Amino acid sequence: MIAKYRFGHPFPTDAVVQELPLSAGAPACFTVTEEEDGTHFRYALDKEDCVFGLGEQARGINKRGWIYENYNADDPNINEARQSLYGSHNFLLIAGEKPFGVFFDSADRVLFDIGYTDPDELVVVAKNVDVYLVEGESALAVVHAFRTLIGQSYIPPKWAFGYGQSRWGYMDEGDIRAVFEGFRDNDLPLDAIYMDIDYMLDYKDFSVHPARFPDLGKLASDLKAEGVYLVPIIDAAVKVQEGYSVYEEGLANGYFCTDSEGIPYVVAVWPGESMLPDVLNPAARLWFGSQYKALLDQGIEGFWNDMNEPAIFYSKGRLAAAIDYVVSVKGQNLDTHAFNKVSYAINSLHNSPEDYAALHHNVEGKRVCHAEVHNLYGYNMTRGAAEYFAEYAPDRRYLLFSRASYIGAHRYGGIWTGDNSSWWSHLRHNIAQMPGMDMCGFLFAGADIGGHCYNTTEDLLLRWLAFGVFTPLMRNHTTNGSRDQEPYRFKDIAAFRSILSARYALLPYLYSEYVKCALRGEMLFKPLCFEYPEDRRARTVEDQLFVGGSLMIAPVCDQNAAGRYVYLPARMKLVRMKNGRPCSTKVLEKGDYYIPVALDEIVFFVREGTVVPLAKPAKNASSVDFTRLHWLKFIAAPTAYELALDDGFTKSGIEKGLTAVTVEP
């Protein structure tokens, strides 16, 4: 059962696809008060209650014990102190004696104090919010009801489930071709090469540098013939430059965000002075989406949207004021307080609340302050692209994922978790994020494998890839100036080949489970306690996950570890896989085990009564044969398994492709 309550005058987010009548009053489980900073919702937490959700937020799977503030933030310094990340996903699941979920649908800032101020109290503070109370018999039933409320998750083309290589620093066509050759010559599978901002001319959206990429269409065609796709980045800001058609069209049609007087507001990102498309205006959103045609026409079939919180390095007016202040103290003997003022004048330019408050959108002829709808920007940028793709090629599936997001964007594309770091703690963080993103509909998700910031190590990259084998988005990405992070750059190439091969061997299972979860509103990544709610021990396990209906994974995420301890909540079959083939299996009873795991192997556990389809490893996803399979079995009777046997490219073929196969013991 789902009930809807309204407080204030919420801005329509389009996060929800079902029309529900408004219920009177407030949810009975909350004590609700109106206070100066917004509406406060208080809930008394039992000692045993776990609190799940909040999408990609920081810390563990159980969010209890910290304070979170959902307000999309461009900040690469991700650590346990953070309260905001790149996406705002305002759904909580309280797993107590009777589980329930609650969605705070607000485009503005929302605060979640989950046992931080008072260990036994949940407090949510929101302004102008629709509250959806979701009840169910189990945690999985609650999630299913919520996912039905918000609509079907995005399903990308099959090739997008292959391995992708990326970095900020592939400067030209030669670099791209060298990456392809590095994978080919070392017999490493590959499906995508990502292009960061270096491919653009002067960092202008939808442009291509003519000297660095003299014939992007031919490059895309040559790689596609080898089963490899080019995936360029698209940033939110449009460079201010006469003669640049995107800028001139947007300006002439009033498609950019303005100040409170309706004058286009100048900010700066990579290209310097820029303007932000007003993607909350449907006409402007579709116009910006139509700009992707310039790259679609050159054979590009995938994009990643970035800097769309939106990120603002500085605004023209505030930069001038900061420079004036710095000049005014030139030559003075600055004590620590005076110097801090100088530092603040410069450092506070980045993503300034003053700039967000100054920006305005044109929504149905009314000016709306950006600060009050901030969390919807990245969502609507991605929505605009997806809506245009549906016009450009109605039945074609394109790869599309974004850094900033809000619930609702899951219907149009996926997300990645932003600028993480090459730290073992961030591998753990990645594991903990996956169930929360699933709850909020973002099934096509993943992190920058190996870490974006700083320098990775061979063992960290191998362990992260061993987890990434199971994440729908499997992309290795790093920043400009970091060490080379392509697998063939390291000494033990054979170990990388073994790990990557497992992805393609498991692709029939991973793709089939993804499609079924997307179509049916189910979770792909589940905490152990969602499947075993009566097992008190399972509630405490945060580094093991169920993936689909058959598998449990327990990634190794400690430096120099030769294995790890694993808790089995039930009888399971341990499977070791090397080079894309199972090399040993062993049935283990419920309990605790130390499991050795070599750097070149994948270890997972098959649930009793289930099967796992395995294919012969291939050089890319398009080459994987879904019809000639080896079955991993832990069954005593014939068992049906639904395979996704669609063509991998069209929308219309997805449901038709689901095919039940009976597997004998």
N, C-alpha and C positions, 0 to 999 in steps of 0.2 A: 504494500500500500504506500502511496506517495501523497503527501499533503503539501500545499503551497501557501506561504504566508508572505505578506508584503509589509515593508517598513520604509516609510519615506516615499521617494519618487525615483525608483531605479531607472537607469539608462538601459534601454534594451540591448542585451548582449548577443542575442540569438544563440546562446549556448544550448538551450533546451529546444527540442523538436516537438514535444507533446504539449498541447494546450490543456492546462488544468485550471479548475475554478479556484478562486481565492478562498482560503479558510479564514474564519473569523478569529480574532485574538492572536495568540502566540502559541508555538509548540509547547505542549504541557511539560515536556521533559526539561525545558529551559526556564530559568528565571530571567525575565527580560526587563531592562530599565533603559530609559532614555537619559543619556548623560552628555556633557559638553562636547566630547570627542566622537560621539556617535551612539548607536544602539549597542548595548552590552547584552550578550547572551551568556548566561552562567549555567554550568552543569556540574553536579557533584560527582566526582569520579570515585568509583569503588577501588579499593586497594589492588584488585586483580584486573581491572580494566586495562586493555591495550587500546591505543589510538593510532589508526592507520590512515594513510592518504596523503594529501597535499602534493601529489604529483612528484616533481623532480626535486623537492626541497632537500636541504642538507640533513645531516645526522642519520640515524638508523631507520629501520623499517617501522618500528614502534616510535611514534613521534612524542611520546610522553616525556616531560621533563625539560622542555625547552620552549622558547618563545619565537614565533615566526611572523614575518610581516610580508604578505604577498603584495609586492609592488615591483614589477619587472625591472631588473637592475643589470646594467652592463658593467660588470666588475669581475675581472678574472681571478681575484684573490679569494678563491673558494676554500673555506675552512669551517671548522665547527662553530666559530663565532658568528658566521653569517646568518642573517635572518631572511634575506631575500635573494633569490637567484633569477634566472632569465625568464622563467615562466611563472604564472600565477594560476594555481589549480586548487580552488577553494572547496574541495570535497574532503570530508572526514568520515571515517568509519570507526565507531566506538564499539569495540568487541568486549562486551560484558556478559551478564547473565542472559540478556537478549540483545543481539547486535542490532544496530541501526546506523544509518548514514545521514549526513546532513550536508547540503550544498548551499553555500552562501554566494549567490549570484549577484556580484557587484563589480562594476567596471573600475571602481576606486580601490584605494588601499584597504586591505583587510588584515587585522591583527589576530593571531591565534596564540594565546597564552595557555599552553597545554601542561598544566602542573608545574609551571616555572615559579610564579609568584606564590601560589599555594599548591603544594604537591597533590592535593586532593580536589582540585577544581580546574575545570576547563572554562576559559573566558574567551569569547570571540567578540571583537569590536568591529563594526561595519557601519557604513553610511549608505542610505538609499539602496536597499538590498531586498531581493526576493530570496526567501529561505525555503528550501525543499527538504522535507523530512521523509526519509526513505526507510521503510521497515521491511524485515524479512526474517525467515526462520534460521538463516545462517549468514555468515559473512559473505560467502559466495552468492547467495540469493540476493543480498542487499546490493552487491556490486552489479549483478545482472540487471536488477530493477533500475539502478541509476544509469547504467550504460544504455538501457532501452530508452530512458528519458532523454538522453543527450544525443542519441543517434549513432548510426553505424560508423565504425572506425575505417579510416582510409586504408585501401589495399593498393600497394605499388605494383609495378611490373615485376615479374619473377627475377629478372636480372638484378634488380635492386637488392635481392637477398644474397648476392655474391659478395666477395671481398672487394673493398675499395681502398685505393691508396691516395693519400692527399698530403699536401703541406703548403703552407704559405712560403713561396719561394720557388715554385716551378715557373721560371721566368719567361720561357719561350717554347716554341714548338719542339726545339731540340731536346729540351728537358723532358717534355711529355713523352716523346718517342723513346728517349733513353730509359725512362721508367718502364714503359711497356717492354722494351728489349731486356731490361734487367730481370723482369718476371719471366719472360719467355725463355731466355737463355739459361735460367736457373730452374726451369720446370716448376714454377710457382703459379698457382691459379690466380686469375684476376678478372674482375668484371667491370671495374670503373676506375678512372683516374679523375681526380677532382682538381679544378682550377680555382685558385684563390684570386685576389684582386689584381695580381700581376698581369692577367690577360687583357685587362681593360686599357683603353687609351685615356690617360690622365684620370684614372679611377672613375670614369663615367659609366653609369649603368647602361647595359645593352650595347656597349661599344666593344670593338676588338682592336687591339694594338696592331697596326698594319705591318710594322717591321718585325715584331715578335711572333705574330701569328698571321702570316701573309695569306693563308687560305684555310680558315678554320673549318669550312665545310668539308674540304678534302681530308683534313686531319681527322675529323669526326667520322667520315666515311671509311677511311683506311682502318681506323681502330675498330669500328663496328664490324667490319668484315672479319676481324679476329675475335669477335665476341666481347669487345671492351668498349664501354661508353664514356664519353666526356661529360663531366658534370660541373658547370661553372657556378660561381657564387654570384648572387645579386644582393646589393646593399639597398637600404631604405632611402638614403639621401640622394638627391639629384643635383649634380654640379650646376652652379650658376655660371653660364657661359653663353654669350651670344653666338648663334650659329649652331648650337647643339639642339637638335630637334626636340628631344624629350623635355628639356628645360623650356624651350619656347612654346611648345604646345601646352604644357602644363600651366605656364604663366598666362597665356592668352585665354585659356578656358577656366581659370580660377580653380585649378585642381591642386594647389598647394596649401598647406596650413598657413594661417595668418596670425597677426596679433589681434587684440581685442577690437581694433578699428577696421579690420579687414585688409590690412596691408600685409603682403607676403612676408613671412618671418624668416630671416636669414640665419642659419646655423652653420656649423662646419663639422665635417667628418673627414674621411680620407681625401676627397678632392679639394678640401678647403671650403670656401663659401658655397653653401648648398641650400636646398629647400626640401621639405618633407612632403611627399604626396599625401593628400588628405584622404586616406583609405577608409575613413568612416563615412565618407560621402560616396554612395553607391556609384555615381557616374565617374568620379575620380578613381575609385577602386578598379572599376572595369577598364578604364583608360590605362591605368598603370599596368594592369594584368596584360593588356593587349601589346605592351611593349616587349613582352617575352617573344613575340612573333619573330623579331629580328634574329634570335638565336634558334628558335624552333625551325625556321626556314633553312637553317644551315645544318639540320640533322641532329640538333641537341634534343635529348629526351629526358633530361634530369637537371634539377636545380636545387641549390641550397640557399635559403634566404637568411641574411645576416644583418647585424647592426640595427635590428628592428624593434628594440625595446620602446622607443627608438634611442639609439646612442647619439649623444651630442658632445663633441669635443669642446666646443665653445660656441657662443653666439656672438655675432658681430658687435653688438652694443656692449655686452658685458666684457668682452676682450678689450675693447677700447678703454673702458673704465679701469680694468685691472692694470693695463699698461700705464695709464695716467698715474695710478697710485704708486706703482713701482718707481716710475721716474721721479715722483714727488719726494721720495726718500733717498734718492741717489746722493751718495757722499756722506750720509749721516752714519753715526756710530750706532748700529742697531743692537740693542740688547735682545735677550731671548724672546721677549714678548713682542717687540717690534719686528723681529725677523719672522716670527710665526705669522704675523699679519701679512707679511710679504708672501710667504709660502701659501697662506690660505687664499690670498687674492688670485693666485695662479691655479692652485690645485682645485679650488671650488668651482672652476669653470666647467669641469667635466660633469655632464649629466646634472646640471644645476636644477634644483626645484624651482628656482625663479624662472628658468627658461620653460620648464614644463607648464608653469602657471601662466606664462605669457602666450604660449601657443594656443591656437583655437582651431576648431573644426567647423565646417559648414554642414549641419545635419538638418535636412528638410527646411533649409532657409534660416535656421537659427544657429547662432554661434555657440559652440560648446567648448568650455575650457578643457584643454588636453589633460591637465592634472587629474581631472575627475573621471576620465575614461582611459587613462594611460595604459592599463593592462590589456586593452583591446587592440593596440596598434599592430603588433606582430601577427596576431591572429588574422586581422583583416588584410594585411599585406599578402599572407599566404592564401587567404580566401580569394583575393582578386586574381592571383595567378591561376588557381584551380578553376575558378569560374571561366576564365578565358580559355584554358585548355579544353574545357567542355564544349566551347564553341569551335575552337580550332580543329579538334579531332574528337567528336563526341564519344566514340567508343574506345578511345585509346587511353591506356594507363601511362601516366608519367611519374617519374620519381620527383618528389617535392618534400622537403623538410626545412624546418625553421629553427632559429635559436630562441626567439621570444614567442610566447604562446599564452593562450587562455583556453579553458574548456570550450569546445565548439570547433576550435581549429583542428581537432583530431579527425573531423570529417573530411578535411581537405588535404592534409599532409601529416608528416611525422615531425619529430623533434630530435635534436641532439642536445646534450646537456651542457654545451658551452665550453669555455676555456678552462678545462681542468689542468692538472699538472702531472708530471711524471713521478708520482709518488705512490707508494704501496697503499697509503690510506685512501687515495682516490680510486684505486681499484676496488677497495671495500665499499667506498661511497657509491660507485657505479652499481655494484650488486644490490645495495640497499635501495637504490632509486627505482629499479625496474618494476616492482609490484605497484608502487604508488602511481607511476605513470600509466600502467595498465588500468588501474581502477578508474582513472580519469579519461580513458579512451585512447590514450596515446600508445598504441601497440607498436607502431613502427618507430622505434626509439633505440638510442645507443649513445655511447660516450666516445670521445676521441681516444681510441685505443692506443695505449702506450703513453698517453698524456700529451697535452697540447703545449704547455709551458715547460721550460727547462729541458734537461737531457735525460732520455730514458736509458735503460740498461737492457742487455740481451735477455736476462732472466725475467725482468719486469714485463718486457714486451711479450715474451713467450707465455707467461702466466696470464697476462691480460687478454691475449689472443685466445687462450684456452677457454676463458669465460666468454669472450666475444664470439666464439663459434656459435653460441646459443642466442645472441641478441639479434633481432631482425636487422637493424642497421649495424653492419660490421665494417667500420671505417677506421683506418689508421691515419691519424692526422696530427701534425705538429707545427710549431710556429717558425717563423723566419729566424734564422740564426741558431737554431738548435742543432744538435747532431743529426746526421742522416738517420732516418727511421724506417726506411724500406727494409723488409726482411732480408734481402740479398746483400745488405751492407754488413751483416754480422757474420761471425765465424761459423756458427753451427747452422748453416742453411738447411741441412737435412732435417733438423728439428722443426724449423719453420714450415718446411714442406709437409711434414707429418701433421702438424697442427692444422694448417690451412686445408689439407685434404679432408680432414674430418668434417669441415663445414659442408663440403660438397657431397660427401657420403650421407650426411644427415639431412640434406636439403629436402628430400621427399617428406620427411617427418616435420621439419621446422616450417616449411612452406604450408603443408597441409594443416598443421595445428594453428598456424597464424590465420589462414583463411577462415577456418571454422570459428575461431575466437572472434574474429572481426564480424562475421555474418551473424553470430549468435549472441553477441554481447558478453562474451566470457573472458576470463583472464588467461593470458599466456604464461606470465610469471606469477607464482603464488607463494606466499610464505607457508611454511610447514603447517602452522596452526590453522590455516584456512581449510586444509584437507583433513586435519586431525584435531578438531576443535576441543576434544575432551582430553587431549594429551597436554598436560601442563608444561612438560619439558619442551614441547614443540614451540610454545609461545616465546621461549627465550632464545631460539636459534635465529640468527639474523644473517648468516653467511652461507646458508643453503637455501635453494629455491626449487620448487617444482616448475618444470617447463613443459607446458601442454599436459596431456592426460597420462603420459607414460613415464616421463623421466624426472629424476631428481638430480640436481647438480650440487657439488660442494667444491667450489674453486679454491685453489691454493693461492693465498694472497699475502704471504709473508716472505720477506727476502731470505734467500739461502735455505728455505724450507725444502726438505726432500719428500714431504707429504703433509698430512694433516689429520686431526681427529674428526670423525664424522658421526653424527647421531642418526640412526635409522628409526623412524617412528613406526615402522612395520617391516615385515620380511621383504627383502628386495634382492635383485640380482645385480651384482657389481660387474661392470663391463669396462675393460681396458681396450683402447683403440689406438693403433699406430698406423700412420700412412693411410688413413681412411678405412681401415679394416679392423674389426674386433680381433684382438689377439688372445684374449682370455676372458672367461666369465666365471663367476662364483656366486652361489646363493648364500646370503647372510641373513641371520635372524635379527629381529628387532634388538637394538642396543647400540653400544658405543664401540667404535673401531678406530684404530690408527691405520690409515690407508697411505702407503707410499705412492707417490706420483712423480714420475720422471718428467723432465722438461719437454720431452718430445712425445708425450702421450696425453690423450684425453681420457678421463675417468668419469663415468656417470653411473646412475643406478636406475634399473628398470623396475617399475612397480609390478607386483604380482597381479596376474590377470590381464596384462597388457602386452602389446607388441610394438616394435619400432621398425619401420621400413628403412632400409639402407640401400643406397645406390653405389655404383662404381664411381670412385672419384673422377673428376673431369677438370679440364682447364678453365671452364667458366660455367655459369648456371645454365646457359642455353644448351650446353653439351651434356647435361646430366640426364640420364635415361630414367624416367619415372616408371617405366613399364617392366623393366627387368630388375627385380629387387631381391635383396637378401633380407630375411626377416629375423630380427632379434626377438626371441619369444620367452615369455615367462607365463605360460598358460597351460591349463590341464584339459581344456576343451576348445573346440573351434570358436574363434573370436573374429568379429567383424571389425574392420578398420576402414575409415573413410579417407581416401586419398584425394588430394586436389590435383586433378589431371587437366586443368584448363590450359589454354594456349600461352598463358603468361603475359599477354599484352592487352587483351580486350576486357572491358567491363562486363559485357554481356555473357562472356564465357565462364565467368567465375562460378556461379551457382550450378550451372549445367555440368561443370567439370567435376563436381564432387561425386566420387564413385566408391561404393562400398565393396570391399574385398574381404573374403572370408579366409582366414589364416588357420591352418591346421596345426595342432600341437607338434 
